Amino acid sequence: MNREKIIVIDFGGQYNQLVARRVRECNVYCEIYSYKTDPKIIQEMNPKGIILTGGPNSCYDENAATCDPILFELGIPVLGLCYGAQLMMHIMGGQVCKAPVREYGKIEVTVDTSSPIFQNVAEQTICWMSHNDFIKKSAPGFQTIAHTPDCPIAAVQWKERQLYAIQFHPEVLHTAEGTKMLSNFVYQVCNCHGDWRMDAFVENTIKAIRKKVGSGRVLCALSGGVDSSVAAVMLSKAVGNQLTCVFVDHGLLRKNEGDEIEEIFGPSGPYELNFVRVNAQKRFYEKLKDIQEPEQKRKIIGEEFIRVFEDEAKKIGSVDFLVQGTIYPDVVESGLGGESATIKSHHNVGGLPDHLNFKEIIEPLRELFKDEVRQAGLELGIPKNLVYRQPFPGPGLGIRIIGEVTAEKVRMVQEADAIYREEITKAGLDKEIGQYFAALTNMKSVGVMGDERTYDYAVVLRAVSTVDFMTAEAAPIPWEVLGKITSRIVNEVKNINRVLYDCTGKPPGTIEFE
């Protein structure tokens, strides 16, 4: 599919996905590639612009992540952010060194509003700084276009060569006019037209699927989550009754969720899908017996999913394609889309084992971030309550139970989570919190119930405020609400005698609790 594109070069910074997401908010398609990618490959992609991300290194260190200087000679506009800005200056003859005063957090920056990057930006604007190094001397040919009291060169430009370097992070929400700055880069500098729109994506993807599948048969891995649900409806619109959706109830879902999914997608639901429910709870519990480590649990659950689908495919007969709800963060976080360290493995990323008989995997949402998946769902006519349901990981409660997974532990976390979600909704907080759930710790402690001593488990409540799910802060739930939730859980859920609240943001934590 020919579309204008911005390339993000990843140097290992924590905000690489966020940069790409912000560019897409400007209706311009964006992809992430490692700094090790050959410049010739970048040039062959014919991008409208290149953005260099932040990174954890000092650009002058011997083994620091770097890029080929030819990147700045391709005639393609380049914007360096934080480490990317320092690296540009370092490579092109400037001087970068340890800053006499480290800047971190919200800083007022004075910008030159005549620069294309700062067009329609306030002359004094709040930006997010995060750096130990600074640009002491800009490279020859560059003009300073922003400064702070402690950072005399906060941004530079070589306007004629369309090279820009910004010391702060315009991609984070803490930078008040950051999206405007990125929009200026893609529109004023790169001359993009903004052809990345969800209605067109949905229409074109359905056409492409129809052409690819032809008269073939398709098996869809339907979990009931947002990603697989949108993928299933998209395939249904593309190939109709050539599609069979297999819902594997692995016994790691939220309370009553298996029945709810069958009600929505089964024969009595609004969608014309061939729906097969596989009750495989016992099979998964046996595989997870004695397994403690979360990454190992993820892999076991993912591999068992494939085995279940293989079994179902044999029952159905000849099946040509397997559909998975892979989304773009899955690709990046699995180490396939950038340079950042692998955060987690995903059972729905990568190729199928050779012994499976499927011709190919179809991943219609592979290019999309989570909020774009929701937009696609609305374009497909999926009800809002399904599109905006709480995110749920593929491995389910397997990674919301610390330590070994058992049927009894699943019951405990299901009951606690149901109470938590019910009370959050009653308090009117469900639309204000990005994600919230209960997780079961592997810790037991002494308690008192009535006149008896108990020695039972502690459950953790997690709730985060987030816009993009790439960064998050703990949500400030009122104490009276937490008190009511706690009282109900310890009184109504057998074998839980203590409730904790997780105050950790992302980073340093992840949103999930594994």
C-alpha positions in Angstrom: 0.0 0.0 0.0 1.6 3.3 -1.1 1.3 5.9 1.6 3.4 8.8 2.8 5.5 7.7 5.8 7.7 9.1 8.6 10.4 6.8 9.9 11.4 6.8 13.6 14.9 5.6 14.2 15.1 4.0 17.6 18.2 4.4 19.8 16.8 2.5 22.8 14.8 5.3 24.4 11.6 4.7 26.4 9.4 7.0 24.2 10.0 5.5 20.7 6.4 4.2 20.4 5.1 7.5 21.8 6.9 9.5 19.0 5.4 7.3 16.3 1.9 7.5 18.0 2.1 11.3 18.1 3.0 11.5 14.4 0.0 9.3 13.6 -2.2 11.6 15.6 -1.3 14.1 12.9 -2.8 11.7 10.3 0.6 10.7 9.0 1.7 7.1 9.0 4.8 6.3 11.0 7.0 3.2 11.6 9.9 2.4 14.0 13.2 1.0 12.9 16.4 0.2 14.8 19.4 2.6 14.5 21.2 -0.4 13.0 19.0 -0.4 9.9 21.0 0.2 6.7 20.5 3.8 5.4 20.0 2.4 1.9 16.9 0.5 3.2 15.6 3.7 4.8 16.2 5.6 1.5 14.4 2.8 -0.5 11.3 3.3 1.7 11.2 6.9 0.4 10.0 8.4 3.7 8.8 12.0 3.9 10.9 12.5 7.0 13.1 10.8 9.7 12.9 11.3 13.4 15.8 10.3 15.7 14.6 9.2 19.2 16.0 9.6 22.6 18.3 6.9 24.1 20.1 6.0 27.3 23.7 6.6 26.2 26.0 9.6 25.9 26.6 10.0 22.2 30.3 10.6 22.7 30.9 7.2 24.5 32.9 4.7 22.5 30.2 2.1 22.2 27.2 4.5 22.1 24.4 3.8 19.6 25.0 5.9 16.5 24.0 6.2 12.9 25.7 6.6 9.5 26.4 10.3 8.7 24.9 9.7 5.3 21.5 9.8 6.9 21.9 13.6 7.0 22.9 13.7 3.3 19.9 11.9 1.8 17.9 15.1 1.3 15.2 13.8 3.6 14.2 16.1 6.5 15.5 14.9 9.8 14.4 15.8 13.4 16.5 14.7 16.3 14.9 14.5 19.7 17.0 14.6 23.0 19.7 11.9 22.4 18.9 12.1 18.7 19.5 15.9 18.8 22.8 15.4 20.6 23.9 12.7 18.2 23.2 14.9 15.2 25.3 17.6 16.6 28.1 15.2 17.6 28.3 13.5 14.1 28.1 16.8 12.2 30.9 18.6 14.2 29.3 20.1 17.2 30.2 19.5 20.8 28.2 17.5 23.3 29.3 17.1 26.9 28.1 16.5 30.5 25.7 19.4 31.4 26.8 21.6 34.4 23.1 21.6 35.5 21.0 18.5 34.8 17.5 19.4 33.6 14.6 17.0 34.3 10.9 17.7 34.3 8.8 20.6 33.1 11.0 23.5 32.0 10.0 26.9 30.5 11.7 27.1 27.1 12.1 30.2 25.0 11.7 29.4 21.3 12.2 31.3 18.0 8.7 31.3 16.5 10.0 32.2 13.1 11.3 28.6 12.8 9.1 26.2 10.9 9.2 23.8 13.9 7.9 26.4 16.3 5.3 28.0 14.0 2.2 29.1 16.1 4.0 28.0 19.3 4.1 30.4 22.3 7.5 32.2 22.6 7.7 30.9 26.2 6.4 27.3 26.3 6.6 24.5 28.9 8.6 21.5 27.7 9.7 18.2 29.2 13.5 17.9 29.7 15.3 14.7 30.6 19.1 15.0 30.0 22.5 14.7 31.7 24.3 15.9 28.6 23.8 19.0 26.6 24.8 20.6 23.3 27.7 22.9 24.3 28.4 24.0 20.7 26.2 23.5 17.7 27.5 22.0 14.5 28.6 24.3 11.7 25.7 25.6 9.7 23.1 25.3 12.5 21.3 28.2 14.1 20.0 28.2 17.7 16.2 28.4 17.9 15.5 27.6 21.5 17.1 28.0 24.9 16.5 27.8 28.7 18.6 29.5 31.5 20.5 26.3 32.0 20.5 25.0 28.4 21.7 27.7 26.0 21.1 25.4 23.0 17.8 23.7 23.5 17.0 23.5 19.8 18.8 24.2 16.5 18.0 24.2 12.8 19.8 24.1 9.4 16.7 25.3 7.6 18.1 25.0 4.1 19.0 21.3 4.6 15.8 20.6 6.6 17.8 19.4 9.6 16.4 20.1 13.1 17.5 19.1 16.6 15.4 19.5 19.8 16.9 18.8 23.3 13.5 18.3 24.9 10.7 15.7 24.3 7.8 17.1 22.3 6.2 13.6 22.2 5.2 13.5 25.9 2.1 15.2 27.1 4.1 17.2 29.6 5.3 19.3 26.7 2.4 21.7 26.4 2.7 22.3 22.6 4.6 19.2 21.6 2.0 17.8 19.3 2.0 21.2 17.5 5.8 21.0 17.1 5.6 17.5 15.6 2.8 18.5 13.4 4.9 21.4 12.1 7.7 19.0 11.3 5.5 16.6 9.3 3.5 19.3 7.5 5.6 22.4 7.3 9.0 20.7 6.9 8.2 17.3 5.4 5.2 18.6 3.3 3.0 15.6 4.3 -0.7 15.7 3.3 -2.1 13.5 6.1 -3.4 10.5 4.3 -3.4 8.2 7.4 -7.2 7.9 8.2 -8.9 5.0 9.9 -11.9 4.8 7.5 -9.5 4.4 4.6 -7.4 1.9 6.5 -10.5 -0.3 7.3 -11.8 -0.2 3.7 -8.4 -0.9 2.2 -7.6 -3.7 4.7 -10.9 -5.5 4.0 -10.3 -5.3 0.2 -6.7 -6.6 0.7 -7.9 -9.5 2.9 -10.6 -10.4 0.4 -8.0 -10.5 -2.4 -5.5 -12.5 -0.4 -7.9 -15.1 0.9 -9.8 -15.7 -2.3 -11.8 -18.9 -1.9 -9.6 -20.0 1.1 -10.8 -20.9 4.5 -9.8 -18.8 7.5 -9.4 -19.7 11.2 -9.5 -16.7 13.7 -8.1 -16.8 17.2 -10.9 -15.0 19.1 -10.1 -14.2 22.7 -13.0 -11.7 23.2 -10.6 -8.8 23.8 -10.7 -5.6 21.8 -7.9 -6.6 19.3 -9.2 -10.1 18.4 -12.8 -8.9 18.3 -12.0 -6.1 15.8 -9.9 -8.5 13.8 -12.8 -11.0 13.7 -15.4 -8.5 12.6 -13.0 -7.2 9.9 -12.5 -10.7 8.6 -16.2 -11.4 8.7 -16.9 -8.4 6.5 -14.1 -9.5 4.2 -14.8 -13.2 3.7 -18.1 -14.0 5.4 -18.8 -17.7 6.1 -15.3 -18.7 4.9 -14.3 -17.6 8.5 -14.4 -19.8 11.6 -13.7 -18.1 14.9 -12.3 -20.3 17.6 -12.7 -19.0 21.2 -10.4 -20.8 23.6 -11.6 -20.6 27.1 -8.2 -21.3 28.9 -9.7 -20.8 32.3 -7.7 -17.6 32.8 -10.5 -15.1 31.9 -12.3 -12.6 34.1 -15.4 -13.8 36.0 -18.2 -14.9 33.6 -16.2 -13.6 30.6 -16.4 -16.8 28.6 -20.2 -16.8 28.6 -20.3 -13.1 27.8 -18.0 -13.6 24.8 -20.2 -16.5 23.5 -23.3 -14.4 24.0 -21.7 -11.6 21.8 -20.1 -13.7 19.0 -22.0 -17.0 19.2 -25.1 -18.0 17.2 -27.4 -15.7 19.1 -25.1 -12.7 18.8 -25.3 -9.8 16.2 -22.4 -11.1 14.1 -22.6 -13.7 11.3 -19.6 -15.7 12.5 -18.9 -19.5 12.6 -18.2 -19.6 16.3 -16.5 -22.5 18.1 -15.9 -22.5 21.9 -13.2 -24.7 23.3 -13.3 -25.3 27.0 -9.6 -26.0 27.6 -9.3 -24.9 31.2 -8.0 -28.3 32.5 -5.5 -28.5 29.7 -3.9 -25.1 30.5 -3.9 -25.6 34.3 -1.9 -28.9 33.8 0.6 -27.2 31.5 1.1 -24.3 34.1 1.5 -26.6 37.1 4.6 -25.6 39.2 5.5 -22.8 36.8 6.5 -19.6 38.6 8.2 -17.3 36.2 5.9 -14.9 34.3 7.8 -15.0 30.9 7.7 -18.8 31.0 4.0 -18.7 31.7 3.4 -16.4 28.8 5.3 -18.8 26.5 3.5 -21.9 27.7 0.1 -20.2 27.3 1.0 -18.9 23.8 2.3 -22.3 22.7 -0.8 -24.1 24.1 -3.0 -21.7 22.2 -1.2 -22.7 19.0 -1.7 -26.4 19.9 -5.4 -25.9 20.5 -5.9 -24.1 17.2 -4.1 -26.8 15.4 -6.4 -29.4 17.0 -9.5 -27.3 16.0 -8.2 -26.8 12.5 -7.9 -30.5 12.0 -11.5 -31.0 13.2 -12.7 -28.2 10.9 -10.9 -29.6 7.9 -8.7 -27.8 5.4 -7.9 -24.3 6.7 -5.6 -21.9 4.7 -5.1 -18.9 6.9 -4.8 -18.1 10.6 -6.0 -14.7 11.9 -4.3 -13.1 14.9 -5.0 -9.8 16.7 -1.4 -8.7 16.8 -1.0 -4.9 17.2 2.0 -2.6 16.6 3.1 -2.4 20.3 3.2 -6.2 20.3 5.7 -6.1 17.4 7.9 -3.4 18.9 7.9 -4.8 22.5 8.8 -8.2 21.1 12.0 -6.8 19.7 10.9 -6.9 16.1 10.2 -3.2 15.4 12.9 -1.2 17.0 15.9 -1.2 19.2 14.4 -1.1 22.7 14.9 -4.1 24.9 12.2 -6.8 24.7 9.7 -6.0 27.5 7.6 -9.1 27.0 6.9 -11.9 24.6 3.6 -12.3 22.8 2.1 -15.5 21.7 0.7 -13.8 18.6 3.9 -12.3 17.2 6.1 -14.1 14.7 5.7 -17.0 12.3 3.9 -20.3 12.8 5.8 -23.5 13.4 6.6 -25.3 10.2 4.4 -28.4 11.0 1.2 -26.4 11.0 -0.8 -26.6 7.8 -1.8 -22.9 7.5 -0.5 -21.2 4.5 0.0 -17.8 6.2 -0.9 -15.7 9.2 -3.2 -12.7 8.6 -2.6 -9.9 11.1 -5.0 -7.1 10.0 -4.2 -4.9 13.0 -0.4 -5.3 13.0 0.2 -1.7 12.0 -2.1 -0.2 14.6 -1.7 1.2 18.1 -4.4 0.3 20.7 -6.3 3.5 20.3 -6.2 3.1 16.6 -7.7 -0.4 17.0 -10.6 1.1 18.9 -11.1 3.7 16.1 -11.1 0.8 13.6 -13.7 -1.0 15.7 -16.0 2.0 15.7 -15.6 2.3 11.9 -16.7 -1.3 11.6 -19.8 -0.6 13.7 -18.8 -2.5 16.8 -20.7 -1.2 19.8 -18.8 1.3 22.0 -19.1 -0.8 25.2 -17.2 -3.6 23.5 -14.7 -1.4 21.7 -13.8 0.5 25.0 -13.8 -2.5 27.3 -10.9 -2.8 29.7 -7.7 -4.1 28.1 -6.9 -7.8 28.9 -3.7 -9.5 28.1 -3.6 -12.6 25.9 -2.2 -14.8 28.8 -5.1 -13.5 30.9 -5.0 -14.1 34.6 -1.9 -16.2 34.1 0.1 -13.0 34.5 -2.1 -11.5 37.1 -1.4 -14.4 39.4 2.1 -14.2 40.8 3.6 -17.6 41.1 2.0 -20.9 40.2 -1.5 -20.8 38.6 -4.2 -23.0 40.0 -7.9 -23.2 39.7 -8.3 -22.0 43.2 -6.1 -19.0 42.7 -8.0 -18.2 39.5 -11.3 -18.2 41.5 -9.8 -15.8 44.1 -8.6 -13.2 41.6 -11.7 -13.5 39.5 -13.9 -12.8 42.5 -11.7 -9.9 43.8 -11.4 -8.4 40.3 -15.2 -8.5 39.7 -15.8 -6.7 43.0 -13.2 -4.1 42.2 -14.6 -3.4 38.7 -18.2 -3.3 40.1 -17.3 -0.7 42.7 -15.2 1.4 40.4 -18.2 1.6 38.0 -20.6 2.4 40.9 -18.3 5.3 41.9 -18.4 6.7 38.4 -14.6 6.3 38.0 -14.7 3.7 35.2 -14.4 6.3 32.4 -11.7 8.3 34.2 -9.2 5.4 34.8 -7.2 4.1 31.8 -7.0 0.5 33.2 -7.8 -1.2 36.5 -7.7 -4.7 37.7 -6.9 -7.0 40.7 -3.9 -9.2 40.8 -3.1 -12.0 43.2 0.2 -11.9 45.0 2.2 -15.0 46.1 2.4 -13.6 49.6 0.5 -15.0 52.6 0.1 -13.1 55.8 -1.6 -13.5 59.2 -5.0 -11.9 59.7 -8.0 -12.1 62.0 -11.5 -13.0 60.8 -14.0 -12.9 63.7 -12.2 -14.7 66.6 -10.1 -16.8 64.3 -6.5 -16.4 63.1 -6.1 -16.6 59.3 -3.1 -17.2 57.1 -4.2 -16.2 53.6 -3.3 -14.4 50.4 -2.9 -10.7 49.7 -4.5 -9.2 46.6 -3.2 -6.1 44.8 -5.4 -3.5 43.2 -3.9 -1.8 40.1 -5.3 1.4 38.5 -3.5 3.7 36.2 -4.2 7.0 34.4 -2.9 7.0 30.9 -3.6 8.3 27.4 -1.5 6.0 25.3 -0.7 3.0 27.6 3.0 3.6 26.9 3.4 5.8 30.0 1.1 5.8 33.0 0.7 7.1 36.6 -1.1 5.4 39.5 -4.7 6.7 39.6 -5.7 8.6 42.7 -8.8 6.5 43.8 -10.6 8.1 46.7 -9.9 6.5 50.0 -13.6 5.8 50.7 -13.9 3.9 47.5 -10.8 1.8 48.2 -12.1 1.2 51.7 -15.4 -0.2 50.4 -13.6 -2.4 47.8 -11.3 -3.7 50.5 -14.1 -4.5 52.9 -16.0 -6.4 50.2 -13.0 -8.4 49.0 -11.9 -9.6 52.5 -15.4 -10.4 53.5 -16.7 -12.0 50.3 -13.6 -13.7 48.7 -12.5 -16.8 50.5 -8.7 -17.1 51.2 -8.0 -13.4 50.8 -7.3 -11.5 54.0 -5.3 -8.4 52.8 -5.7 -5.8 50.1 -2.9 -3.7 48.8 -2.8 -0.7 46.3 -0.1 -0.4 43.7 1.2 3.1 43.5 3.9 2.5 40.8 3.9 4.3 37.5 5.1 3.2 34.1 8.0 3.4 34.0 9.5 2.0 36.2 6.7 -0.6 36.4 4.6 -2.1 33.6 0.9 -1.7 33.6 0.4 -5.4 34.0 1.5 -6.9 37.3 3.6 -9.9 36.2 
